[in-house]
Amino acid sequence: MPQNFPDYLDVDYDAGEGEDPADYPSLEDKIEKAIEVTREGLEQYENPAVMWTGGKDSTLTLYFIKEVAERFDLEVPPAVFIDHYQHFDAIHDFVEKWADEWDLEVIYARNEDVGEYAEEHDLEPGDDIPVSELDEHNQHHIRDLLEYEEDTFPFLLDTYVGNHLLKTVALNDALEEYDVDGVISGVRWDEQEARADETFFSPRHDPDIYPPHDRIQPILQFDEAAVWDAFWNFVVPDTVDEYPDDGYVPESADDLPNDLTQDDIPVSPKYFAGFRSLGSEVSTEKSAQEPAWLQDMENTTERAGRAQDKEDLMERLRDLGYM
């Protein structure tokens, strides 16, 4: 951890308190705020990193980082990708391709103790792992922080113990290893009730729970529809030279202009296939047949295709360091 954190910061931890997406009514208002928060984050923090899942929100956040860094002569921080061992293969392919395309440094955060046990015993998602077989670090999290008393837990991402070990512990260990003081993430107010009270700069300073750091959250003010509007009006045209800059919205993967293919577009193919939220391969289902941006966002739930055990416990998991 950089010395004297957070004494060298001058950020307003109350910024955004009590607000919601309606306080930023136009796409331009949302983008202007995202640029402001992103610039402040890149300038204020000594060793920031951006969370990147390959999903729409974190990729939009990464777009703002790249644009702000270029405009104001700042450095693009490394991206942290949490490899929880249960990703769709398409997510790994997407991250590797665009990391190379954008010349990004990617830090792969993994709970290797859990991953190595699963590999050694040829486990499938859902198979049980004995708590006693894990190292002292993981056992501390299971017994002391989660207060989990069972002898085993399922090797499954979207559960209370599985999510914490495979994502939160992996992330916190990476933050400590790389001395990260500011985590730039793509969470949104409207995405979940547990995130509705977040602020643009959110402190995580308790050393008993996580390496002290701040969360920098530039796209809180976006709703799902605005994210896709930003993609088709800015992210994709600014990234792909052949893409028209008039806000063209494709109706399918076969409807891309100028002979472009899915592989040419910085939008995960899972969204083209009908997924609206990307979780684990075994516990996430597509929401409909049409692409995510054409679905009924007003009358359906964005994360309806996700397993609910983790969703129902989101508040507790966030207290422990989950995004």
MARTORKOL-432675 format. One record per residue (C-alpha): chain; x, y, z. Coordinates in steps of 0.5 Angstrom, whole numbers. Example, Ala and Ser with C-alpha at 12.3 -4.5 7.8 and 13.67 -1.06 7.14 Angstrom:
BEGIN
(node "A",(25,-9,16));
(node "A",(27,-2,14));
END
This chain:
BEGIN
(node "A",(0,0,0));
(node "A",(3,7,-2));
(node "A",(5,11,4));
(node "A",(0,15,8));
(node "A",(-6,13,4));
(node "A",(-11,16,4));
(node "A",(-8,23,7));
(node "A",(-5,25,0));
(node "A",(-12,25,-3));
(node "A",(-17,30,-4));
(node "A",(-24,27,-6));
(node "A",(-31,28,-4));
(node "A",(-33,21,-1));
(node "A",(-40,24,-1));
(node "A",(-41,26,-8));
(node "A",(-47,22,-11));
(node "A",(-50,21,-4));
(node "A",(-58,21,-5));
(node "A",(-57,21,-13));
(node "A",(-60,16,-18));
(node "A",(-59,16,-26));
(node "A",(-65,21,-26));
(node "A",(-61,26,-24));
(node "A",(-57,26,-30));
(node "A",(-62,26,-35));
(node "A",(-59,26,-42));
(node "A",(-53,21,-44));
(node "A",(-49,27,-45));
(node "A",(-50,29,-37));
(node "A",(-48,22,-36));
(node "A",(-42,22,-40));
(node "A",(-39,29,-37));
(node "A",(-40,26,-30));
(node "A",(-36,20,-32));
(node "A",(-30,24,-35));
(node "A",(-30,28,-29));
(node "A",(-30,22,-24));
(node "A",(-25,18,-28));
(node "A",(-20,24,-29));
(node "A",(-20,25,-21));
(node "A",(-19,18,-20));
(node "A",(-13,18,-25));
(node "A",(-10,24,-22));
(node "A",(-11,23,-15));
(node "A",(-9,16,-14));
(node "A",(-2,14,-14));
(node "A",(-3,6,-16));
(node "A",(-10,5,-19));
(node "A",(-13,-1,-23));
(node "A",(-19,-2,-26));
(node "A",(-24,-8,-25));
(node "A",(-25,-11,-32));
(node "A",(-30,-17,-33));
(node "A",(-31,-17,-40));
(node "A",(-38,-15,-39));
(node "A",(-41,-8,-42));
(node "A",(-40,-4,-35));
(node "A",(-33,-5,-34));
(node "A",(-31,-5,-42));
(node "A",(-35,2,-42));
(node "A",(-31,4,-36));
(node "A",(-25,2,-39));
(node "A",(-27,6,-45));
(node "A",(-27,13,-41));
(node "A",(-21,11,-38));
(node "A",(-17,10,-44));
(node "A",(-21,17,-47));
(node "A",(-19,21,-41));
(node "A",(-12,18,-40));
(node "A",(-11,20,-48));
(node "A",(-14,27,-47));
(node "A",(-10,29,-41));
(node "A",(-4,26,-42));
(node "A",(-5,21,-36));
(node "A",(-3,13,-35));
(node "A",(-8,8,-37));
(node "A",(-8,3,-30));
(node "A",(-7,-4,-31));
(node "A",(-14,-8,-31));
(node "A",(-15,-13,-26));
(node "A",(-19,-19,-29));
(node "A",(-22,-24,-23));
(node "A",(-21,-31,-26));
(node "A",(-26,-35,-22));
(node "A",(-25,-42,-26));
(node "A",(-32,-42,-28));
(node "A",(-32,-37,-34));
(node "A",(-35,-38,-41));
(node "A",(-29,-39,-46));
(node "A",(-32,-33,-50));
(node "A",(-30,-28,-44));
(node "A",(-23,-31,-44));
(node "A",(-22,-30,-51));
(node "A",(-26,-23,-51));
(node "A",(-21,-20,-45));
(node "A",(-15,-23,-49));
(node "A",(-16,-20,-55));
(node "A",(-18,-13,-53));
(node "A",(-13,-13,-48));
(node "A",(-8,-14,-54));
(node "A",(-12,-9,-58));
(node "A",(-11,-4,-53));
(node "A",(-4,-5,-50));
(node "A",(-7,-7,-43));
(node "A",(-3,-10,-38));
(node "A",(-8,-15,-35));
(node "A",(-7,-17,-28));
(node "A",(-11,-24,-27));
(node "A",(-13,-25,-20));
(node "A",(-14,-32,-18));
(node "A",(-15,-36,-11));
(node "A",(-10,-41,-13));
(node "A",(-11,-45,-7));
(node "A",(-18,-47,-9));
(node "A",(-17,-47,-16));
(node "A",(-11,-52,-15));
(node "A",(-15,-57,-11));
(node "A",(-21,-57,-16));
(node "A",(-16,-58,-21));
(node "A",(-12,-64,-17));
(node "A",(-19,-67,-16));
(node "A",(-22,-66,-22));
(node "A",(-28,-62,-19));
(node "A",(-34,-60,-23));
(node "A",(-38,-54,-21));
(node "A",(-42,-56,-15));
(node "A",(-38,-61,-13));
(node "A",(-36,-61,-5));
(node "A",(-29,-58,-3));
(node "A",(-27,-60,5));
(node "A",(-26,-53,9));
(node "A",(-20,-57,12));
(node "A",(-17,-58,5));
(node "A",(-15,-51,4));
(node "A",(-10,-46,7));
(node "A",(-10,-42,13));
(node "A",(-12,-36,9));
(node "A",(-18,-39,6));
(node "A",(-20,-42,13));
(node "A",(-20,-36,16));
(node "A",(-24,-32,11));
(node "A",(-29,-38,11));
(node "A",(-30,-39,19));
(node "A",(-28,-32,22));
(node "A",(-31,-27,17));
(node "A",(-36,-31,13));
(node "A",(-38,-35,20));
(node "A",(-39,-41,16));
(node "A",(-40,-48,20));
(node "A",(-41,-53,15));
(node "A",(-35,-58,14));
(node "A",(-35,-57,6));
(node "A",(-38,-52,1));
(node "A",(-40,-53,-6));
(node "A",(-35,-51,-12));
(node "A",(-40,-46,-15));
(node "A",(-39,-39,-16));
(node "A",(-46,-36,-15));
(node "A",(-46,-38,-7));
(node "A",(-44,-35,-1));
(node "A",(-38,-38,0));
(node "A",(-36,-39,-7));
(node "A",(-37,-32,-9));
(node "A",(-33,-30,-3));
(node "A",(-27,-34,-4));
(node "A",(-27,-34,-12));
(node "A",(-28,-27,-13));
(node "A",(-27,-23,-7));
(node "A",(-21,-26,-3));
(node "A",(-18,-27,-10));
(node "A",(-19,-19,-11));
(node "A",(-16,-17,-4));
(node "A",(-10,-21,-5));
(node "A",(-9,-18,-12));
(node "A",(-10,-11,-9));
(node "A",(-5,-13,-3));
(node "A",(0,-16,-8));
(node "A",(0,-10,-13));
(node "A",(-1,-4,-7));
(node "A",(-7,-2,-11));
(node "A",(-10,5,-7));
(node "A",(-16,6,-12));
(node "A",(-20,1,-15));
(node "A",(-24,4,-21));
(node "A",(-30,0,-22));
(node "A",(-36,0,-27));
(node "A",(-42,-1,-22));
(node "A",(-49,2,-23));
(node "A",(-54,5,-18));
(node "A",(-60,2,-22));
(node "A",(-56,-5,-22));
(node "A",(-58,-8,-15));
(node "A",(-61,-5,-9));
(node "A",(-54,-6,-5));
(node "A",(-51,-1,-10));
(node "A",(-56,4,-10));
(node "A",(-53,8,-4));
(node "A",(-46,8,-7));
(node "A",(-42,14,-8));
(node "A",(-37,16,-14));
(node "A",(-31,15,-9));
(node "A",(-33,10,-4));
(node "A",(-28,8,2));
(node "A",(-26,1,4));
(node "A",(-21,3,9));
(node "A",(-22,-3,15));
(node "A",(-15,-7,14));
(node "A",(-19,-13,18));
(node "A",(-23,-14,12));
(node "A",(-19,-12,6));
(node "A",(-13,-8,4));
(node "A",(-15,-1,5));
(node "A",(-17,3,-2));
(node "A",(-22,7,-5));
(node "A",(-27,5,-10));
(node "A",(-28,10,-16));
(node "A",(-34,9,-19));
(node "A",(-35,13,-26));
(node "A",(-41,10,-29));
(node "A",(-46,10,-22));
(node "A",(-51,15,-26));
(node "A",(-52,10,-32));
(node "A",(-58,6,-33));
(node "A",(-57,-1,-37));
(node "A",(-60,3,-43));
(node "A",(-56,9,-43));
(node "A",(-50,4,-43));
(node "A",(-52,1,-49));
(node "A",(-53,8,-52));
(node "A",(-46,10,-50));
(node "A",(-43,3,-54));
(node "A",(-47,4,-60));
(node "A",(-46,12,-61));
(node "A",(-39,12,-58));
(node "A",(-35,6,-55));
(node "A",(-36,2,-62));
(node "A",(-35,8,-67));
(node "A",(-29,11,-63));
(node "A",(-26,4,-63));
(node "A",(-27,1,-70));
(node "A",(-25,5,-76));
(node "A",(-30,2,-80));
(node "A",(-36,3,-76));
(node "A",(-41,9,-78));
(node "A",(-41,14,-73));
(node "A",(-49,16,-73));
(node "A",(-51,11,-68));
(node "A",(-52,5,-72));
(node "A",(-55,-1,-67));
(node "A",(-55,-8,-70));
(node "A",(-61,-12,-70));
(node "A",(-56,-19,-69));
(node "A",(-49,-21,-71));
(node "A",(-51,-21,-78));
(node "A",(-53,-14,-78));
(node "A",(-46,-11,-77));
(node "A",(-45,-6,-82));
(node "A",(-39,-6,-87));
(node "A",(-37,-13,-87));
(node "A",(-35,-13,-80));
(node "A",(-36,-19,-75));
(node "A",(-37,-20,-68));
(node "A",(-30,-21,-67));
(node "A",(-29,-14,-69));
(node "A",(-33,-10,-64));
(node "A",(-31,-9,-57));
(node "A",(-38,-12,-55));
(node "A",(-38,-19,-52));
(node "A",(-41,-24,-56));
(node "A",(-45,-27,-50));
(node "A",(-49,-20,-51));
(node "A",(-51,-22,-58));
(node "A",(-53,-28,-56));
(node "A",(-58,-26,-51));
(node "A",(-55,-25,-45));
(node "A",(-56,-19,-41));
(node "A",(-51,-20,-35));
(node "A",(-45,-25,-35));
(node "A",(-44,-29,-29));
(node "A",(-41,-36,-29));
(node "A",(-42,-41,-35));
(node "A",(-46,-46,-30));
(node "A",(-51,-41,-27));
(node "A",(-52,-36,-32));
(node "A",(-58,-36,-37));
(node "A",(-59,-32,-43));
(node "A",(-65,-27,-42));
(node "A",(-68,-28,-49));
(node "A",(-66,-29,-56));
(node "A",(-65,-22,-59));
(node "A",(-59,-18,-57));
(node "A",(-59,-15,-50));
(node "A",(-59,-8,-52));
(node "A",(-66,-10,-56));
(node "A",(-69,-13,-50));
(node "A",(-75,-10,-46));
(node "A",(-70,-7,-40));
(node "A",(-76,-3,-37));
(node "A",(-81,-9,-35));
(node "A",(-75,-14,-34));
(node "A",(-70,-15,-29));
(node "A",(-62,-15,-32));
(node "A",(-60,-20,-27));
(node "A",(-66,-25,-28));
(node "A",(-61,-30,-31));
(node "A",(-56,-30,-25));
(node "A",(-57,-35,-20));
(node "A",(-60,-32,-14));
(node "A",(-56,-35,-8));
(node "A",(-51,-30,-9));
(node "A",(-56,-24,-11));
(node "A",(-60,-25,-4));
(node "A",(-53,-24,0));
(node "A",(-50,-18,-4));
(node "A",(-51,-13,2));
(node "A",(-47,-18,6));
(node "A",(-42,-20,1));
(node "A",(-40,-12,-1));
(node "A",(-39,-11,6));
(node "A",(-33,-16,6));
(node "A",(-30,-13,-1));
(node "A",(-35,-16,-7));
(node "A",(-36,-11,-12));
END
